[in-house]
Amino acid sequence: MTQLNESQLATDRSNKLSQEERYVLSKLNSLVRVVTERMEQFKFNLLPPLICEFTTKTLSHWFVQTNREEMSSAGSDEEKNSTLK
């Protein structure tokens, strides 16, 4: 059995992701880095706006709107309804 290291696994996973998903993960990784830095500096008051901006701009507005058509056309009505629950 061949052993894979973490970088190989990450590469394999990222190859299966769409360009939009990779973009969101990149933004999330950047957010994690900045939040970690601010926490280490005890600048907790700067965290909520950063998290809110990521949530509203990147996830809600950009990602959902970009993928709305794909999400609405994929799967049966039953699958869609179960996803929304």
C-alpha positions as CSV (number, residue, x, y, z in Angstrom):
1,M,0.0,0.0,0.0
2,T,1.4,3.4,-1.0
3,Q,1.6,6.0,1.7
4,L,0.5,9.6,0.8
5,N,1.7,12.6,2.6
6,E,-0.5,15.5,3.6
7,S,0.5,17.7,0.6
8,Q,-0.4,14.9,-1.8
9,L,-3.8,14.4,-0.1
10,A,-4.4,18.2,-0.2
11,T,-3.5,18.3,-3.9
12,D,-5.8,15.3,-4.7
13,R,-8.7,17.0,-2.8
14,S,-8.2,20.4,-4.5
15,N,-8.2,18.9,-7.9
16,K,-11.8,17.7,-7.3
17,L,-12.9,21.2,-6.3
18,S,-14.4,23.8,-8.7
19,Q,-12.6,27.1,-9.3
20,E,-15.3,28.8,-7.1
21,E,-14.7,26.4,-4.3
22,R,-11.0,26.9,-4.4
23,Y,-11.5,30.7,-4.4
24,V,-13.7,30.4,-1.2
25,L,-11.2,28.2,0.5
26,S,-8.4,30.6,-0.4
27,K,-10.4,33.4,1.1
28,L,-11.2,31.3,4.2
29,N,-7.5,30.4,4.7
30,S,-6.6,34.1,4.5
31,L,-9.3,34.9,7.0
32,V,-8.0,32.2,9.4
33,R,-4.4,33.6,9.1
34,V,-5.6,37.2,9.8
35,V,-7.9,36.2,12.7
36,T,-5.1,34.1,14.2
37,E,-2.7,37.1,14.0
38,R,-5.3,39.4,15.6
39,M,-6.0,37.0,18.4
40,E,-2.3,36.6,19.2
41,Q,-2.2,40.4,19.4
42,F,-5.2,40.4,21.7
43,K,-7.1,42.6,19.2
44,F,-10.4,40.8,19.6
45,N,-12.5,43.8,18.7
46,L,-11.2,43.6,15.1
47,L,-12.5,40.0,14.6
48,P,-16.3,40.4,14.2
49,P,-16.0,42.8,11.2
50,L,-13.6,40.4,9.5
51,I,-15.7,37.4,10.0
52,C,-18.9,39.2,9.0
53,E,-17.3,40.5,5.8
54,F,-16.2,37.0,4.8
55,T,-19.6,35.6,5.6
56,T,-21.7,38.2,3.8
57,K,-19.5,39.1,0.9
58,T,-17.7,35.8,0.1
59,L,-20.2,33.2,1.1
60,S,-23.6,34.8,0.9
61,H,-23.2,37.2,-2.0
62,W,-20.5,35.9,-4.2
63,F,-20.5,32.1,-3.7
64,V,-24.2,31.5,-3.5
65,Q,-25.1,33.8,-6.3
66,T,-22.3,32.3,-8.5
67,N,-23.5,28.8,-7.8
68,R,-27.3,29.4,-7.6
69,E,-28.0,28.0,-11.1
70,E,-25.9,24.9,-10.5
71,M,-27.5,24.3,-7.1
72,S,-31.0,24.7,-8.4
73,S,-30.6,22.3,-11.3
74,A,-28.7,19.6,-9.5
75,G,-30.7,16.7,-8.0
76,S,-34.4,15.9,-7.6
77,D,-36.9,18.0,-5.8
78,E,-36.8,15.6,-2.9
79,E,-33.0,16.0,-2.6
80,K,-33.3,19.8,-2.8
81,N,-35.9,19.9,-0.1
82,S,-33.9,17.6,2.2
83,T,-30.8,19.8,1.7
84,L,-32.8,22.9,2.8
85,K,-33.9,21.3,6.0
